[in-house]
Amino acid sequence: MALELDPDWPGLTAKNDVSGKGNPELAREEIKRVAGEIEKILATLTTLTKEVPATQVAYAKGSTPPPLPGPPAGAGSLPDLQRQCALSEVQLGEWPVAQSFSMATVSAYAKLIGEPGKSGGLYSLLVERCEAVIDGIVESAKTYDGAEIANQEDATRRYT
């Protein structure tokens, strides 16, 4: 059974064959475009939101408190979560239930988010893997470019 190319796969086509069969050819510009799109998405995961969301609102005693504003646009990036979610017993209290809850939140934070500058949290590993994918995509396009140039140079030397 031969491998067949998916005709809808961006950046990979079969030379002179729209059915997806034949010699694969890498559309390097399309591959670089896809890597650029992944980079844009990754930027939303790694860019710190400039404004800190409000967590309290001042209001006059006896009046109805206004609703808290929602998070700023773009909130939820890895740096945002590292800034806002690193809670400890200082924020949660030192009474027994709060300390137990604090241990759970610290454990969840380390497992899900990860400390700044360190690997380990699922979110920070996702960011690292996305960066590795982008690097791999760009490197494969460069390697394909180099191989094609080398093949052209080799062919001209052989037949001239």
trRosetta pair geometry for C-beta under 8 A, 3 or more apart (Angstrom, degrees):
i j d omega theta_ij theta_ji phi_ij phi_ji
2 21 7.5 65 107 -138 133 99
4 20 5.2 56 173 127 91 111
4 21 5.8 -39 -127 -84 88 76
5 9 6.6 -110 179 31 86 128
5 12 6.0 -146 -154 132 121 107
5 13 7.2 119 139 -152 153 21
5 14 5.1 176 38 -50 142 102
5 20 4.3 -152 74 -165 76 79
5 21 7.2 -172 25 -71 88 26
5 22 7.9 -53 14 51 124 69
5 24 5.7 146 -75 -98 136 100
6 9 4.2 96 77 -31 102 105
6 12 7.7 61 57 82 77 117
6 20 6.3 4 -115 -134 7 134
7 13 7.7 45 -140 -126 61 71
7 14 7.8 -57 -99 9 78 104
7 18 6.5 52 -133 175 130 63
7 19 7.1 -99 -69 172 128 17
7 20 4.4 -97 -54 -66 85 104
9 12 4.7 -17 105 52 117 109
10 27 7.9 -92 168 63 59 123
10 30 5.5 -146 169 163 86 117
10 31 7.8 155 125 -83 85 49
10 33 7.9 -99 162 79 128 107
10 34 5.5 141 106 -71 130 130
11 26 6.4 7 158 -161 87 68
11 27 4.8 -137 -146 61 49 91
11 28 7.7 77 -156 -86 101 14
11 30 3.8 -167 -91 103 74 107
11 31 4.0 106 -153 -66 144 71
11 33 7.8 -173 -76 47 110 93
11 34 5.9 -80 -33 -5 136 135
12 24 6.0 -17 -171 -162 96 110
12 25 7.6 153 -157 75 50 43
12 26 6.2 -22 -104 -108 69 59
12 27 7.1 -129 -59 14 23 87
13 24 7.4 141 82 -153 31 60
13 25 5.4 -26 72 63 81 92
13 27 6.0 55 2 -34 108 111
14 17 4.1 -52 117 74 117 102
14 18 7.4 -165 61 -77 102 13
14 19 7.2 -44 58 64 147 60
14 20 5.6 137 -11 -151 133 19
14 21 6.0 79 -149 73 168 21
14 22 3.9 109 175 60 116 101
14 23 6.4 122 -159 63 72 39
14 24 6.0 -51 -98 -95 61 48
14 25 7.0 114 -141 12 15 86
15 22 6.0 -129 56 131 64 123
15 23 4.8 -20 33 77 112 99
15 24 7.5 88 -12 155 85 6
15 25 4.4 90 -60 -29 93 128
16 22 6.5 -137 72 176 76 162
17 20 7.3 -101 125 24 99 15
17 21 5.6 -90 153 74 142 62
17 22 3.5 134 23 -5 151 145
17 23 7.8 119 18 32 124 60
19 22 7.7 105 59 -9 90 104
26 31 6.3 0 178 -33 99 140
26 140 7.6 -135 -150 139 156 100
26 141 6.9 -162 148 -112 129 66
26 144 4.8 -66 66 -150 145 165
27 30 3.9 32 108 21 116 119
27 31 6.5 155 87 -19 62 85
28 31 5.4 -52 -144 36 35 113
28 32 6.3 34 156 -18 67 104
28 141 4.4 118 -146 -157 90 102
28 144 6.0 -166 -84 85 111 126
28 145 6.0 73 -116 -63 161 95
29 32 5.7 -53 -148 38 32 111
29 33 6.4 38 149 -24 64 104
30 33 5.4 -49 -148 32 34 116
30 34 6.5 36 152 -19 65 101
31 34 5.8 -51 -151 34 32 111
31 35 6.5 34 150 -18 63 105
31 137 5.9 -166 173 179 96 96
31 140 7.1 -105 174 87 149 103
31 141 4.6 177 95 -79 132 119
32 35 5.5 -50 -148 36 35 114
32 36 6.4 41 150 -23 64 103
32 137 7.8 158 -94 135 38 103
32 138 6.7 69 -113 -112 77 76
32 141 5.6 153 -58 165 87 177
33 36 5.5 -53 -152 34 32 115
33 37 6.6 33 150 -19 64 102
34 37 5.7 -51 -151 34 34 112
34 38 6.6 35 151 -17 65 102
34 137 6.7 -118 92 -173 102 150
35 38 5.7 -53 -150 36 34 112
35 39 6.4 40 148 -24 64 104
35 134 5.1 111 -160 -146 93 74
35 137 4.3 -177 -84 100 112 132
35 138 5.3 121 -163 -58 168 84
35 141 7.7 -106 -15 -6 141 138
36 39 5.4 -50 -149 32 34 117
36 40 6.7 38 151 -22 64 99
37 40 5.6 -47 -151 30 36 112
37 41 6.7 34 151 -15 64 102
38 41 5.7 -54 -151 38 36 111
38 42 6.1 38 150 -22 67 108
38 130 6.5 -166 170 -169 107 96
38 133 6.5 -102 168 103 157 115
38 134 5.4 -164 98 -84 123 96
38 137 7.4 114 30 18 146 155
39 42 5.5 -54 -144 38 31 114
39 43 6.5 43 152 -30 64 98
39 134 5.7 92 -70 -126 85 145
40 43 5.6 -45 -154 22 32 116
40 44 7.5 32 149 -17 59 96
41 44 6.0 -52 -165 27 39 109
41 45 7.1 30 143 -12 65 105
41 130 7.7 -121 95 -160 101 142
42 45 5.5 -59 -156 38 43 111
42 46 6.1 13 155 -2 75 117
42 127 6.9 114 -155 -141 95 73
42 130 4.8 171 -100 133 117 136
42 131 6.8 127 -158 -69 153 68
42 134 7.0 -68 -13 -39 155 140
43 46 6.1 -73 -138 50 30 96
43 47 5.5 30 168 -31 72 117
44 47 6.5 -45 -119 27 24 109
44 74 6.4 -128 -146 -141 85 88
44 77 6.5 -144 156 -91 47 103
45 77 5.5 142 -173 -137 25 78
45 78 5.9 46 161 -17 77 97
45 123 7.9 -165 -170 -176 109 92
45 126 7.3 -108 -173 110 152 110
45 127 5.6 -167 126 -96 125 97
45 130 7.3 92 54 37 151 161
46 77 6.0 -126 -19 -171 5 118
46 78 5.8 -4 -105 33 53 114
46 79 6.9 69 -171 -13 45 102
46 127 5.9 114 -76 -142 104 129
47 74 6.7 -43 88 174 112 130
47 77 5.4 -129 60 -106 51 167
47 79 7.3 -88 131 31 14 125
48 77 6.4 -133 -87 79 31 135
48 79 3.9 -66 -83 104 89 141
48 80 6.3 152 -138 -57 58 70
48 83 7.2 80 -139 -22 108 140
49 52 7.8 132 101 -85 102 36
49 53 8.0 22 108 -36 145 87
49 71 7.9 -41 -156 172 178 96
49 72 5.1 145 -177 77 133 123
49 73 7.8 163 -129 79 116 46
49 74 5.3 159 -96 96 99 99
49 75 4.9 -14 -44 -91 160 67
49 77 6.6 160 -29 20 84 112
49 80 5.2 41 10 -89 105 121
50 72 7.7 -104 56 131 67 164
51 72 4.9 130 69 -68 107 155
52 83 7.8 -116 -113 136 100 134
52 84 7.9 159 -148 -84 89 104
53 69 7.1 -146 -156 89 85 93
53 70 7.7 -67 -139 137 125 33
53 71 4.8 -54 -85 -121 146 62
53 72 5.9 -146 -76 -12 86 84
53 75 6.4 26 -45 -104 125 154
53 84 7.7 23 36 -107 106 143
54 57 6.4 61 152 -71 132 79
54 68 5.8 -160 98 -157 101 90
54 69 5.5 76 36 38 118 99
55 68 7.2 10 -139 -141 23 140
56 68 7.8 -36 -89 -104 10 113
57 65 5.9 125 82 -175 115 103
57 66 5.4 -114 155 64 154 90
57 67 7.9 92 -9 106 162 15
57 68 5.9 -153 -28 -92 118 68
59 63 5.4 -126 163 80 108 109
59 64 7.5 -77 169 99 153 30
59 65 4.6 -168 16 -113 154 67
59 66 6.3 167 -81 2 126 79
60 63 4.5 60 69 7 91 125
71 75 3.7 -105 160 50 123 156
71 76 7.2 86 132 -38 157 86
72 75 5.1 114 60 -45 68 108
74 77 6.7 -1 160 -31 84 111
75 80 5.4 164 -157 -165 66 161
76 80 6.0 -7 -4 74 9 142
76 81 7.0 32 -158 -51 39 100
77 80 4.6 99 52 4 73 106
77 81 7.1 -145 92 -4 37 87
78 81 5.9 -57 -147 38 30 108
78 82 6.3 29 156 -18 66 107
78 113 7.2 148 -147 -161 73 84
78 114 7.9 -17 -158 59 111 104
78 123 5.4 166 -107 140 93 114
78 124 6.0 108 -148 -87 135 68
78 127 5.6 -29 -42 -47 153 147
79 82 5.5 -54 -143 39 34 112
79 83 6.2 33 157 -20 66 107
79 116 7.5 56 -118 -108 71 109
80 83 5.8 -60 -149 37 28 108
80 84 6.0 -2 165 3 67 116
81 84 6.3 -66 -130 50 27 93
81 85 4.9 -10 -175 9 69 129
81 113 4.9 -149 131 -127 122 128
81 123 6.5 2 67 105 156 171
82 85 7.0 -48 -94 46 14 92
82 86 6.3 24 -174 -36 51 114
82 113 6.1 170 -78 160 67 124
82 114 7.6 -44 -91 84 107 63
82 115 7.3 95 -136 -155 113 30
82 116 4.9 103 179 -62 151 93
83 86 7.4 -67 -159 11 9 105
85 109 5.6 172 132 -117 103 108
85 113 6.0 150 82 -39 138 164
86 109 6.0 119 -106 -172 54 153
87 91 4.8 -97 -149 63 88 136
87 92 6.0 81 161 -40 116 106
87 102 7.0 -125 125 -130 94 76
87 105 5.1 -26 71 133 113 144
87 106 7.4 -119 81 -67 67 68
87 109 7.2 177 32 -53 72 144
88 91 6.1 99 52 17 54 91
88 92 7.0 -138 112 11 27 101
88 102 5.9 53 -171 -161 40 117
88 106 6.4 51 -105 -78 71 114
89 92 5.6 -72 -127 57 36 96
89 93 6.8 -75 -168 78 69 28
89 94 5.6 70 168 -92 115 66
89 98 6.6 106 -138 129 77 100
89 99 5.6 15 -110 -108 122 71
89 102 4.4 12 -72 -123 71 171
92 98 4.5 170 137 -172 93 101
92 99 7.8 157 100 -73 117 32
92 101 5.9 -151 -180 91 146 110
92 102 4.7 -173 57 -76 145 97
92 105 7.2 159 -56 25 149 146
93 98 3.5 -62 74 -167 99 176
93 99 7.7 -96 98 -44 70 63
94 98 6.6 -25 -12 82 8 126
94 99 6.4 37 -155 -63 43 103
95 98 5.0 78 58 16 75 111
95 99 7.1 -150 89 -13 31 91
96 99 5.8 -58 -146 33 28 110
96 100 6.6 26 158 -16 65 103
97 100 5.8 -54 -152 36 34 110
97 101 6.3 32 151 -16 66 107
98 101 5.5 -55 -145 41 33 112
98 102 6.0 43 151 -28 65 104
99 102 5.3 -47 -145 31 32 118
99 103 6.7 37 154 -21 62 97
100 103 5.9 -49 -154 29 33 110
100 104 6.8 31 149 -15 63 104
101 104 5.6 -56 -153 37 37 112
101 105 6.3 32 152 -17 70 106
102 105 5.8 -55 -144 38 31 107
102 106 6.2 31 158 -19 66 107
103 106 5.9 -54 -144 37 29 110
103 107 6.3 28 156 -18 63 109
104 107 5.8 -58 -148 38 28 111
104 108 6.2 26 155 -16 65 109
105 108 5.7 -54 -142 40 32 110
105 109 6.0 38 156 -24 66 106
106 109 5.7 -51 -145 35 28 114
106 110 6.5 27 156 -17 62 105
107 110 6.0 -56 -149 36 29 108
107 111 6.3 19 156 -12 64 112
108 111 5.9 -63 -144 43 29 106
108 112 5.6 3 168 1 70 118
109 112 6.5 -66 -129 49 19 93
109 113 5.3 -34 -167 35 62 117
109 121 7.7 -47 155 -107 49 129
110 113 7.5 -45 -85 56 10 76
110 114 6.8 59 -159 -100 44 38
110 115 6.9 -2 -118 -35 77 88
110 120 6.7 -33 176 125 80 125
110 121 6.4 -138 174 -81 33 93
111 120 7.9 -84 -112 147 32 89
111 121 6.5 95 131 -124 15 68
111 122 6.8 21 150 -15 63 98
112 121 5.8 3 99 -161 25 100
112 122 5.4 -35 -141 32 43 107
112 123 6.2 42 154 -15 64 102
113 121 4.5 -44 98 -166 25 155
113 122 7.8 -16 -54 47 21 71
113 123 5.1 -10 -124 34 47 129
113 124 6.9 67 163 -25 44 96
114 118 6.0 -150 176 87 97 84
114 119 6.7 -49 -153 -175 142 22
114 120 4.8 147 -120 71 104 78
114 121 2.3 -129 -35 9 85 111
114 122 7.5 -175 -31 23 106 36
114 123 6.3 -148 14 60 103 83
114 124 3.6 -75 58 7 150 134
114 125 7.3 141 -46 -23 149 75
115 118 4.4 26 72 37 99 123
115 120 7.2 22 21 52 84 124
115 121 7.3 151 1 -24 45 118
118 124 7.4 51 90 133 55 167
119 124 6.1 -166 -132 119 45 120
119 125 6.4 75 -164 -83 88 78
119 128 6.4 14 -116 -41 105 158
120 124 6.7 23 51 65 53 128
120 125 7.2 -140 66 -50 7 103
121 124 4.4 79 62 15 95 104
121 125 6.6 -161 89 -9 45 86
122 125 5.6 -56 -145 38 30 112
122 126 6.4 37 153 -25 64 102
123 126 5.6 -49 -153 28 32 115
123 127 6.8 32 150 -17 62 102
124 127 5.6 -48 -152 34 38 113
124 128 6.5 40 149 -19 66 104
125 128 5.5 -52 -146 38 36 113
125 129 6.2 36 155 -20 68 105
126 129 5.8 -55 -145 37 29 109
126 130 6.4 30 155 -20 64 105
127 130 5.8 -54 -148 35 30 111
127 131 6.5 30 153 -18 63 105
128 131 5.8 -56 -152 36 31 111
128 132 6.4 31 151 -19 65 106
129 132 5.5 -53 -148 37 34 113
129 133 6.4 39 151 -23 66 101
130 133 5.6 -49 -148 32 33 113
130 134 6.6 35 153 -18 64 102
131 134 5.8 -52 -151 35 32 111
131 135 6.4 32 152 -17 65 106
132 135 5.6 -53 -146 39 33 112
132 136 6.2 34 154 -20 65 108
133 136 5.7 -57 -147 38 29 112
133 137 6.3 31 155 -21 65 105
134 137 5.9 -54 -147 34 29 110
134 138 6.4 22 158 -12 64 108
135 138 6.1 -61 -147 41 28 106
135 139 6.0 26 156 -19 65 113
136 139 5.7 -57 -140 40 28 110
136 140 6.2 29 159 -22 64 105
137 140 6.0 -55 -149 33 27 109
137 141 6.7 25 153 -16 61 105
138 141 5.8 -56 -153 36 33 111
138 142 6.4 32 150 -18 66 106
139 142 5.6 -53 -147 38 34 112
139 143 6.2 36 153 -21 67 105
140 143 5.6 -51 -144 36 33 113
140 144 6.3 36 154 -21 64 104
141 144 5.7 -52 -148 35 31 113
141 145 6.5 37 150 -22 63 103
142 145 5.5 -51 -151 33 33 115
142 146 6.4 31 152 -17 65 105
143 146 5.7 -54 -148 38 32 111
143 147 6.2 31 154 -19 66 106
144 147 5.8 -53 -144 37 30 110
144 148 6.3 31 156 -20 64 107
145 148 5.9 -61 -151 36 26 109
145 149 6.4 23 155 -16 64 108
146 149 5.8 -56 -147 37 31 109
146 150 6.2 30 155 -18 66 108
147 150 5.6 -55 -146 39 31 112
147 151 6.2 32 155 -20 65 106
148 151 5.7 -53 -146 36 30 111
148 152 6.4 30 154 -19 64 105
149 152 5.8 -55 -149 36 31 110
149 153 6.3 29 153 -17 65 107
150 153 5.7 -55 -146 38 31 110
150 154 6.1 32 154 -20 65 109
151 154 5.6 -54 -143 38 30 113
151 155 6.2 32 156 -21 64 106
152 155 5.8 -53 -146 35 29 111
152 156 6.5 26 156 -17 64 105
153 156 6.0 -56 -148 36 30 107
153 157 6.4 27 154 -17 64 107
154 157 5.9 -57 -149 37 30 109
154 158 6.2 29 155 -22 65 110
155 158 5.7 -56 -144 35 30 111
155 159 6.3 -3 170 6 66 113
156 159 6.7 -72 -137 49 24 89
156 160 5.7 11 173 -15 65 124
157 160 6.7 -64 -129 35 19 101
